Every structure is written in C-alpha cells, then in structure tokens.
Amino acid sequence: MKLIVVLINKIHIFLFSLFFTISYVFGQTHFTVPQNVWRVSIFSSTASGDWIGENGAKEVGQDSILFSDHSDALFGLNSTTFQGTLTELRKENVSTLTSKIEYGFTDKTTVSLEIPYIRNLLVERDWNWTPDFLDESDSSQQTINELQDYYFSPRRQTSGFGDISLGVKILLMGTPAWSAKGLVSMYGGVMVQFPSSRPLSRYHSVNNSHSSQFEEVLLGPGTTLWKYSFSGEFYKKSWDRLFNISWAAQIVNSSKTTLNTPIFFLGISQTNPDSIAEHIGLTYLYKRGTEFRGMISATLDLWPERISLMGNQIWFLKRQDQFISSNPGWDKRMTSHPGYDTEMIQISQSFVLFLNNLDPLKKIGPIPFIVEIGTNLPILTRNNYSDFRTWIGFTCYLQMW
C-alpha cells in the first residue's frame, strides 16, 4: 500500500514538474521547440501602403510611349500618332490569416509548416499622362484612358491561399534557450516555399472581348523559393526577468519557371492584345532575384512571467529579376525602366507585446499560451510597398508522446 502511495506521489510530482517546465520553457518564442512538443500559431494581420519607386517617390515608374501611324480597330485608332509619358501610382491593402505548425522532431531539430490565407487583397492603380505635344486637338488622353480601362482595372481585388512553406531548423552549436541551461545557441535552417497560390491565367482571345486575366491579382511570385538561414540567440535571466537577444540572416534563391505572360501595352509598340501576345509569347521564363534578409531583436520581461516587450529591425535586399520571352524589349522593360526596378531594398522596425499565460499556478485554462500584438513601421523603402502593418497572434504549446 505504501509503495502505491509513493508511486502516486512521484507521478504527481513528475506531472507538476513537467507542466512547470513546459510553462517556463516557453516564456519567450524561440527558434526551436523540445522533442515531441508542438507549437501551433495563428496570426491575423493587416497592411496598407503606397508603392515607393527607386527615387523615393510614390510612383511605380514612368513609361515613354510612342505610337506612330498606328491603327487598331479595337480602340478606334486609325493611323494615329501620339507620344508622351505615362506614370503609374499604386497602393495596396491586404488582410492575411497565417497558420504555423512546428514540431520538435528531436531536441535539436524542429520541422515547420506555414499556410497563409489572404482574406482580402485590394490593389488600386492610378495613372498620370503627360503628352509631349500639347494642342487643343490632342486626343491622346482619351486614347490612354481607353487603354488603361481595358488592360488595368483601377481596383483589383482577390482572396485565397498564398504559397505554403515547409522547413526544418537544426541546432548547430550551444544549448537551446528554451532549456534555460545555456546562454548562447546557433541554428541553421532550410525552408522551401512552394508556388501553391493561384497563378495568372493564360491569355485567350475571345472575339476581342475582355480577358479575365486583366482582372486578376497574384498572391505569390509564382516560383519555388529556397530559403537558407543562419540564426542565434543569447538568453539570460536577471532580477527575475528574462532577457533575450536574437539575430537571423537568410538568403533566398529562386528556381527558374515558366509563367503565363501578363498582356498589356506598355513596353511594346502594340495596343491590340492579340498582337501583343504574338510579339511576346503566351509564356515566358522567369527567375526571381536572389534575396538577402537580416534581423536583430531584443526581448525583455516587463512583468515577470506575464508581459514581455520585443523590438526588432529587419533588412531586406533583392537583386534584379530575370525575364526571357520572345521580345527582348519587353524583357528589359519588365526588369527595369525609369523610376522602377525589380531590385528592391527595405528597412523596417517592429515592436511586439507578448501576454504570457504560462505560470502553472496563475495561468488561465489547462493549455499554456502566448498572445502577441505587434506593429511594423517602414523606415526605408525602394521599389516595394511601404506597408504599415499590424497583427495579433495566438501561440499554444502541446506535448505528445
């Protein structure tokens, strides 16, 4: 009988210690999780901002347009000649729900699956036309308006799943911060982002009617991305408060892929969609430019075991994309043109507040979890959206054998 009582007491002590350990371990969000532990996160975010060009102006770029003795029955053009500069302005509003599941395959290896769902993506475009020759009989503005209305809807809206990512992260050196036994740890990781989002439709001519392609918005780059990361963290507890400094560097390479050609009149001396498709081709070869990302962050307990604050800075740099079609002029225009380049740079600053429900004696409910509220502020942007982003996230931890 005494043996049974002793065993029951030991089991109680073990379960309490295990539960306390799980709660203590996840006072911060770390790069990996222990063996057989699941970390499940859901993030709801909203972002909005203008496109910032290479010169810092709120414009996508400028196209010099020249149609000389051009005829097109679709737009009522008969031996028309007009010349000028077209400037594009663009802004976006996006709402996203992202689910992320991580599993500790071993104490040194964590695998992850990330599934984004874009609840709403709205892209608004506007155009400024400046003719090179001004006179009372100039009708180029009306012609440009007709072309814009046909090829570029001023408001494009969509929703759907984004690109799914699958990854693995491995401890390379040190002791994981979640163990509360070491001070420094370093990790290496590989993640693959699959082009699972809805691609651009192929252009089909239907008796000169409006193609559905002209109303579509892409939810991803359309190509497989290989992401290689190297990260680390410093972890220390002083005055009953946890302090964490973490950093990460990532390089992203793209696979070459064949995509459907977006049909529009810019960069080619044609206005009829069938003629444009004939000159460029219905498909083209695409390779996204190599990306470099960097991040450094610091996290401090404001209220031990309850509230933490994190601040981090993120750097993003992307090299030029490659386009190969049947028209070298179109390829060059897609890579870069005045005021626009596929080479991007962005620096942003974010702040995140963590509400920790982890203390085994004070927590609410049976499952330890963290709620986070964050905001991201753009500092420097070139050739990208300068988005102001906010989000709220919920992360819980489960252990299974």
Stockholm file with secondary structure:
# STOCKHOLM 1.0

chainA/1-401         MKLIVVLINKIHIFLFSLFFTISYVFGQTHFTVPQNVWRVSIFSSTASGDWIGENGAKEVGQDSILFSDHSDALFGLNSTTFQGTLTELRKENVSTLTSKIEYGFTDKTTVSLEIPYIRNLLVERDWNWTPDFLDESDSSQQTINELQDYYFSPRRQTSGFGDISLGVKILLMGTPAWSAKGLVSMYGGVMVQFPSSRPLSRYHSVNNSHSSQFEEVLLGPGTTLWKYSFSGEFYKKSWDRLFNISWAAQIVNSSKTTLNTPIFFLGISQTNPDSIAEHIGLTYLYKRGTEFRGMISATLDLWPERISLMGNQIWFLKRQDQFISSNPGWDKRMTSHPGYDTEMIQISQSFVLFLNNLDPLKKIGPIPFIVEIGTNLPILTRNNYSDFRTWIGFTCYLQMW
#=GR chainA/1-401 SS CHHHHHHHHHHHHHHHHHHHHHHHHTTSCCSCCCTTEEEEEEEEEEEEEEEECTTSSSCSEEEEEEEEEEEEGGGTEEEEEEEEEEEEEEEEEEEEEEEEEEEESSSSEEEEEEEEEEEEEEEEEEEEEEESSCCTTCCHHHHHHHHHHHHCCSEEEEEEECCCEEEEEEEEEECCGGGTSCSEEEEEEEEEECCCSCCCCCCCCSTTCCCGGGGCCCSSCSSCEEEEEEEEEEEEEETTEEEEEEEEEEEEEECCEEEECCCCSTTSSCCSHHHHHHHHCSEEEEECCCEEEEEEEEEEEEETTTEEEEEEEEEEEECCCEEECSCHHHHHHHHEETTEESCEEEEEEEEEEEEEECCTTTCSSSSCEEEEEEEEEEEEEESEECCEEEEEEEEEEEECC
#=GC SS_cons         CHHHHHHHHHHHHHHHHHHHHHHHHTTSCCSCCCTTEEEEEEEEEEEEEEEECTTSSSCSEEEEEEEEEEEEGGGTEEEEEEEEEEEEEEEEEEEEEEEEEEEESSSSEEEEEEEEEEEEEEEEEEEEEEESSCCTTCCHHHHHHHHHHHHCCSEEEEEEECCCEEEEEEEEEECCGGGTSCSEEEEEEEEEECCCSCCCCCCCCSTTCCCGGGGCCCSSCSSCEEEEEEEEEEEEEETTEEEEEEEEEEEEEECCEEEECCCCSTTSSCCSHHHHHHHHCSEEEEECCCEEEEEEEEEEEEETTTEEEEEEEEEEEECCCEEECSCHHHHHHHHEETTEESCEEEEEEEEEEEEEECCTTTCSSSSCEEEEEEEEEEEEEESEECCEEEEEEEEEEEECC
//
